[in-house]
Structure formats: C-alpha cells, structure tokens
C-alpha cells in the first residue's frame, strides 16, 4: 500500500498518546486528517487497530500485535540514522531525561551542563518526577533515560546503570534545638520531620529505617520542604550532597546521622531492549564520571 510507512508512523504516535486529538496536536495535523489516515491503514489491515471510548483510544488485539512488531523496528531505524548522522559530525537531536526532584539540586545540573557543552545543538527535555513516575516514564518510552534510586526500580522492563551511593543527613534550621549538634542518632532521638508523600522512595526509606517516625508535615517538592523548614525551625532529611550555599540561603545546616544508616544508590535506567543511541551513551558516560 502506498504511504504505509507514513501511516505506520502515525499509528505509533496514536498508540503513544492514546488519544487521536493529542496525537494530532503533537504531529501538527488536524484530527480529521489523522483519523482518515488511520482509517485507511485499518481498511488495508482488515481489522480495527484501536477501540474508541470517551477518554480516548486503546489498542485492540490486532493493534497490540502491530505495535509489538512496528515499534522495535522503527526504533532500530531511528537509532541507525542517528548513528550515521553522528559519524558525519551531525549532533542535533532530542533527549528526554526524567529525574527525581532531589537530584536536580546537586547532580543533574552538572551532568546536563557537561552534556550540552559537548552537544550544544541537542534539544533536552528535563522531567522532574517522583521515583515511581520516573520508572513509568522510562518503561513507557516517554523518557529516554531516568535517574532514580535503585530501591525504586522493581521492573524487568528497564536496564540499570549504577552511578553512585549517597548518605542522608538531618537538615535543621539554625535556630532549631538540634542546631548545636554535629551528629545525631535518630534511633535514640525522636525528631519531628517534614517529609515527602508516602509514594516517594525517600519517605519509604525513612518509614522502614526509623522507628516511630514522627511526621510534622508533608510536602511534595524540595523547595517546599526547605521553605517550610526555614519558617518553622523544622527538620527534614535530605541527601548530604545538597549544596551548602542552598541550605545557607534558607538559614539551614546539615547534621550527620549516626544511626540508622540511611544510604541509597543512584542509578540510571533506560528501557530494556531499546538500542542505545550515541546521544544516550554519551549522557550515561558523563553521568558515571561526574562525581568520580
């Protein structure tokens, strides 16, 4: 059939968006034009590829079979073209990076700066999310790479690249009753904490390691946590690698935690079975060497 390659590309875009209107907007097409192209492909195949419903579209059995065959093939083609272009010194492209919020304060910025210094024409999309959301974005192909804690990755759908280990510290206001301490045992002292929501990996770590966790407040961003600690003389637990200047701006200081041992490993994840592009390989190399 004429133009089948084009229609298969449109089919993949609809399957990714799960919505004709969203796919049409992303492709800069009218919804009626996209629907007509899909109808032509479905007529040629002889079966409906999507089931229509009020919330959008979902793959039919035939559509799922076609997706399973077409997506890896087109990813392989796209990767090959990217590699050929890079061999000729062409370094444009796009890279979608998902990261947990805390890393954006002391790791991701350095990685992105080094990468963009070497590939200034690459379009980077940075997505700050919770740990489960980062894994989901990579699994579904909505992000090319994710940076997350290893304990948050319980999926066979991603490949894992270990990066570095980090320790947690207690962050307190300079007027806090704990501010005079250099170190503290959270198994011996009951400390009211400002924490992330329950589905965040750091919150799950605290719940598992600290007996009788005392929750004073719950917030969903690092900025909100630092701000609340600064105005309430509250306490929170964050990575020891958080920049000193940032803490000082909020009149906060860090205290070493002697027990329990709150340590976690940061990893990079990419979708399993997907051929790694040269751009992604470069980014992973930079991520592995940034803190070494």
LINCOR-V815844 format. One record per run of one state. SS is the DSSP state (A for helix, B for strand, O for the rest). FROM is the first residue (numbers start at 1). LEN is the number of residues. Records with the same first field share a line. If there is no record, write none. Layout:
SS = FROM-LEN / FROM-LEN
//
This chain:
O = 1-3 / 18-2 / 28-3 / 46-4 / 54-2 / 60-1 / 88-5 / 106-2 / 119-3 / 130-1 / 140-5 / 153-5 / 174-9 / 186-7 / 196-5 / 210-5 / 219-3 / 233-2 / 240-4 / 250-2 / 260-3 / 272-6 / 290-3
A = 4-14 / 20-8 / 31-15 / 61-27 / 101-5 / 108-11 / 131-9 / 150-3 / 201-9 / 222-11 / 244-6 / 278-12
B = 50-4 / 56-4 / 93-8 / 122-8 / 145-5 / 158-16 / 183-3 / 193-3 / 215-4 / 235-5 / 252-8 / 263-9
//
